[in-house]
Amino acid sequence: MRDARVSEEPETVRVRTLFLSDTHLGTKGCQAGLLLDFLKDYDADVIYLVGDIVDGWQLRSGWYWPQGHNDVVQKLLRKVRKGAHIVYVPGNHDEFLRDYIGTTFGGIEIAESRIHEAADGRRYLVIHGDQFDMVVRHARWLAHLGDGAYTFALWVNTGLNRVRRRLGLAYWSLSAWAKLKVKNAVNFIGQFEQFLADEARRQGADGVICGHIHHAANREIDGLRYLNTGDWVESCTAIVEHYDGRMEVLHYPSILRARAAAEAELPAEEGLLPGRRAVA
């Protein structure tokens, strides 16, 4: 069986399952345009929204909801109408939805967590992960302070990359660099990953699929598969399950760069990738 299939729409690649998290709709940092393009490029039988899809923290402090964010929501609802099953696992930024666990809105099921069985029989715990972030659980004021600092870093990052683009340099993430360079952040990520792997083992799963820390990953921890979806504020990543059960982290900007490079190397009519059609 092929890993990916072309759906009825020629541009779209179909996978068995799609996992998205930390889109932070309702914030200026959300890469809604790229996310919408990604949702046009990929379809799935099942879609998991693994928390922090809507940023209730930011919306409470000031309303921000441009048309592009509404377009993302409408695109997801259209996928439901076309037959996709969507499970929404709330995180800490959209924790207001935890009051509705077990209900369905617009065909989207709200769940605290879920055990997902892949095509190869492996079982994965799907959970946002904030339950294992000690700062979020026990010092909420500090979590909000950290969220403000992160938002400021994104603001600085936007200006920095505007200058880099004018110089012909590639995108560079200040906050992602800081997270990997600062010792405490590295230690936090390692502890978070270990906690999630331990919880998956406790629930009898073969692995865990989570979000929360904005750090995409696909690796083994003590015999369990740890997968993190990343985010759509900086990295623009997602996880897909192919029809053979294989899990893959997709970095959408890299996919776009590879597609542009492939099309640039070929004559106009040959430059269309499989599953792509020419636009008149």
VENDAMO-V317795 format. One record per backbone hydrogen bond with DSSP energy under -1.0 kcal/mol. CO is the residue of the C=O (numbers start at 1). NH is the residue of the N-H. Records with the same first field share a line. If there is no record, write none. Layout:
CO=NH ; NH
//
This chain:
3=243
5=14
9=12
12=7
13=43
14=5
15=45
16=46
17=241
18=48
19=239
20=50
22=232
24=27
25=55
30=32
31=35
32=36
33=37
34=38
35=39
36=40
37=41
38=42
41=13
43=15
45=85
46=18
47=87
48=20
49=51 ; 89
51=22
52=24
53=25
54=56
55=59
56=60
58=62
66=70
67=71
68=72
69=73
70=74
71=75
72=76
73=77
74=78
75=79
76=80
77=81
78=82
79=84
80=83
85=47
86=109
87=49
88=111
93=56
94=97
95=98
96=99
97=100
98=101
100=103
103=110
105=108
108=105
109=88
110=102
114=126
116=124
118=121
122=118
123=206 ; 207
124=116
125=209
126=114
128=211
129=132
130=133
133=137
134=138
135=139
139=143
140=144
141=145
142=146
143=147
144=148
145=149
146=150
147=151
148=152
149=153
150=154
151=155
152=156
153=157
154=158
155=159
156=160
157=161
158=162
159=163
160=164
161=165
162=166
163=167
164=169
165=168
173=177
174=178
175=179
176=180
177=181
178=182
182=186
183=187
184=188
185=189
186=190
187=191
188=192
189=193
190=194
191=195
192=196
193=197
194=198
195=199
196=200
197=201
198=202
199=203
200=205
201=204
206=225
207=125
208=227
209=127
210=229
211=213
217=228
219=226
221=224
224=221
225=208
226=219
227=210
228=217
231=237
232=31
236=252
238=250
239=19
240=248
241=16 ; 17
242=245
246=242
248=240
250=238
251=255
252=256
253=257
254=258
255=259
256=260
257=261
258=262
259=263
260=264
261=265
267=271
273=276
//
